[in-house]
Amino acid sequence: MRAESLEFLRSLQEAPSPSGYEQPAQAVVREYAAGFADDVRTDVMGNVVATRNEAGRPRVMLAGHVDEIGLMATYIDDEGFISVRGIGGWDTTVLIGQYVTVHTSSGPVPGVVGRKPVHLLSPDERGKGMQMDDLFVDLGIAGKEAVSKLVRVGDPITVGRPFQELGPGMAAARCFDDKAGTWVVIEALRLVSRRRPAAAVFAVSTTQEEIGLRGAITSTYGIDPDVGIAVDVTFADDAAGDTKRKNSDIALGKGPTVCRGANINPRVYDLLVETAQAKKIPFQLEAAPGSTGTDAGVMQVARAGVATGLIGVPLRYMHTPVELLALADLENAAKLIAEFIVRLDKKTSFIP
């Protein structure tokens, strides 16, 4: 991966972006995309839209959501411990003992997630699943008055640490879901910007996917694309036990996935596969018989309908603070989308 692209990925991962609080990460997107997009704008939902060749045809929208799951401060007790609620879907067992950062109006404040020590749990408590009400954030500051000078109800909280390179070509971070997708769509636009596409390209860093696909709903309506490609992470089965029968046998480092199913326009799917084969870009197939639960789901049914595709980035340990992926899969996803776009012209039909 070229140095500038890797730095963009690192900066994107380090910027906080819980759903509804995506502004710091979106600022990173705007700064990077301004180097090659014809126009970069932010809409009222906070979606960042980077455009190339806006007068072209067909109109192609790329969507990767920038929001991450997180926590929200809801109450500060007399001792200074902070009660929290989840932003997005959490498995509470992975929260125990994590480092957190509370993002306040005066800057970030570090803390940890606490709970009653296992030694003090009753036998009944040990047998129960952990609930969010059993957890709290501890800033190491005593008393409600002192903590309230720093933290307000509604402040967002991120969990875990940011980008970390691991083994060769591997990286882990708290929020590759789905800053990986944001990186891919913006990087695909950069690759397209070096060509002369007939299509108009709108690369959108969407907001609030984790709480209802909201940014994709509004941005698709506003852009009114002919074609929509969503990019999201997908489950890698190479370290998750015997899940291959359920999830299509997907592994890190073997390329992005191209999804098939009711959410996917068959002509978009065919062209993605043909492009990957022609350009020798590795890819994997993924099956989705119903809704994909991604931005693709709402893009498809916007206005009178959009010819929609879905590219997946294989990911281990989804919705934990240690999401892990292969950097090559990111690069190949961006290359596949860019090559797909340059094959389109105003005569391309997406009617099944």
Secondary structure, 3 states (H helix, E strand, C coil): CCHHHHHHHHHHHHCCCECCCCHHHHHHHHHHHCCCCCEEEECCCCCEEEEECCCCCCEEEEEEECCECEEEEEEECCCCCEEEEEECCCCHHHCCCCEEEEEECCEEEEEEEECCCHHHCCHHHHCCCCCHHHCEEECCCCCHHHHHCCCCCCCEEEECCCCEECCCCEEEECCHHHHHHHHHHHHHHHHHHCCCCCCEEEEEEECCHHHCCHHHHHHHHHHCCCEEEEEEEEECCCCCCCCHHHHCCCCCCCCCEEEEECCCCHHHHHHHHHHHHHCCCCCEEEEECCCCCCHHHHHHCCCCCCEEEEEEEEEECCCCCCEEEEHHHHHHHHHHHHHHHHCCCCCCCCCC
